Amino acid sequence: MLELDHIYKQQAAKGTSSPHARLVKYALGFSAILGWALSLVLLTSSSNNVLHTDYLSAVLAYNHVRYTVWFHSEGEIRELRSILSQHDINDKKEAEKVKIIVEAMLVRRTDVYAQELNKLNTSIDYVGNHYLTLFRFESFLQDVIEICLAKDRELDSKMIDIFEVMFVYQTEANTLIREDLLDAENNKGLLL
């Protein structure tokens, strides 16, 4: 390779190039274009509806759901802390504003991970939607908003309680989703 490089530099200095060198350049250029074209064809032909085309067993799906939800929950906690630290809930207008912002944020972030989970190929179709049903999101939302709007509590105390509420709801939903995934897999006659 270094030898070819040296030859190319000599020929470039003279302003000439051999037919062999030009052929190599064209072949390399053609193979690069062909590679890009193939990658674009593969990207455009892949399905956007399924994130994982391989089937995930109940155990793998359960762990993926659990960790995905937990990952997104950590972001929710951080954003909740930021929202609560920026607003004075003793002011009635600010309290209403906090309620709207918190609800919108939780709905948006929850929808993101539900859609992500819905793309998994598991024994339960649309496992993200199923998880949200088990999670009892509306009840969770009301509990969190109630804690957020408590006027007699400090920010750290609120955050600890929100974390605990989130943990309880997730633990209950995780237990139920694991059972449902295993049942669905066994009912479909699939092996673990």
N, C-alpha and C positions, 0 to 999 in steps of 0.2 A: 504494500500500500504506500509506504514511504517512497519507494522507487517510482511508482506512478506519479506521485505528487511532484517529485523532482523533475520527471520528464515533462509534466504539464507546465511547470514553472519555466523550464527551458524553452518550451515551444511558445509559451505566452510571451516570453521576452523577445523571441525571434518574430512573433506575429504569425506563426504557422502552427498547425496542429495536424497530426497524422489522421488518416481516415479511421484507423483503429480507435484513436482517442475520441474522435467525434462520435463514433458508433457507441462507445462506452457511455459517453455523456447522454446521448439520446436514450439509450437503454435504461440508464438510471432515472432519467426524467420521466420516461414512460412508466417505469415500475412505481415511481412515487405517485404519479397521477392515478394509476390503476389501484394502488393501495388506498388512496383517499376516496376514490369512487366506490370501492368495495365497502369501506367503512360507512360511508353515507347510505348506501343501499341497505346495509344491515341495520343501521340506526332507524331508518324510516320504515323498515318492514317489521320491526319489533312491536309487540302489542303494548299499549300504554295502560291497559286495564289490569294487568297482572304484574305486580312487582316481582314476585317470585314464581317462576313457572314450575319449579320443582315443588312437589307436594311436601308440606311440612307436617311431620307427625304431631300428634296432640301435645307431646312433651315439648318439642321445639316451638310449636305455635304458642303454647302457654308461656314459655320463657320469653319469647319475642314480644308478646303482648304485654307481659308484666314489666319488662325493662323499657319498652317504648313508652308506656304510660308513666312510669317513674321518671324517665328522662324529661318528658314534657312537663310533668308536675313540678320538677325543680325550677324550670323556667317560669311556671305560673307563680310559684312562691316568691321568686325574685321580683317579678313584675308587680305582684300584690304589695310587697313591701314598698316598692317605689311609689306606687299609687297612693298608698296610705300615708306615706311620709310627706307627700306633697300637698295634701289637702287637710283642711281643718273641718272635721266632721261635726264640731259644735255649731257651725254655721249651717242652717237648714238647707240653703242652696247648695253648699259644698257637699253636704251629706247625700243629697239627691244625685248630684253629679258623680260622686264616688260610687253610688249604687249602680248607676248606668255604665260607668267605665269598667267596674269590676265584672259586671254581668257580661258585657260585650267581650271583654278580654277572655274570660273563662269559656264562653261559648266558642269564640274564634279558635283559641288554642286547643280546645277539646275536639273541635271539628277537624283540625289539622291531623291529629293523631288517629282519629277514627277513620278518616279517609285513607291514611297510610296503612292502617291495619286491614281495611277492606280490600286492599290489593293483594293480600296474602292468599296463597292457595292452601287452605286448611280444610278440615272436616266440616267446618261451619262456614257457609258462604256469608260474606260480609261480616266477618268476625268483629270488626270495629263497632258496627251498629249494635251487634249482640252484646258486646262488652258494655256499651253505654246503657243499654237496658238493665243489665245486671248491676251497674254502678249506681243507678238511681240518680242521674245527674241533676234533675230538677230539685230533689230534696237536698243534695249536696250544695247546690247553688244557694238555696235559701239559708242553709246553715252558715255558709261562708259569709254571705252578705250580712247576716245577723251579727256575726263576730266583728266584721269590718266596721259596722255602724255603732258598735257599743261605745258610748261616750265616756264611760268610767274606767277605761282600760288603756294601758300604755301600748305602744306599738309592738314591743317585744312579746308582751303577753298575748296580744292578738295573733302574732305570727306563730307562736308556739301552739295555740289552740287551732289555728287553721291547718297547721302541719299535722296535728293529731287527728283532726276531722278527716283530712285527706287520706291519711294512713288507714284509718278505720274503714272508710268507703272502699279504698283500693284493696285492702285485705279481703273484705267480704266479696267484692267482685272477682278478685283473683281466684279465690276458692271456688266460686261458682263457675267461672269460665273454664277452669281446669276440669271440673267434673263434666261440664257440657261438651268440651272438646273430646274427652275420653269416651263419653257416651256416644257422641256422633261418629267417632272413628270406629268404635265397636259395632255400631248399628250398620255402618257401611261395609263391614266385614274387612276393614283394613287392619293391618298388623302394626303394632308399635315399633 
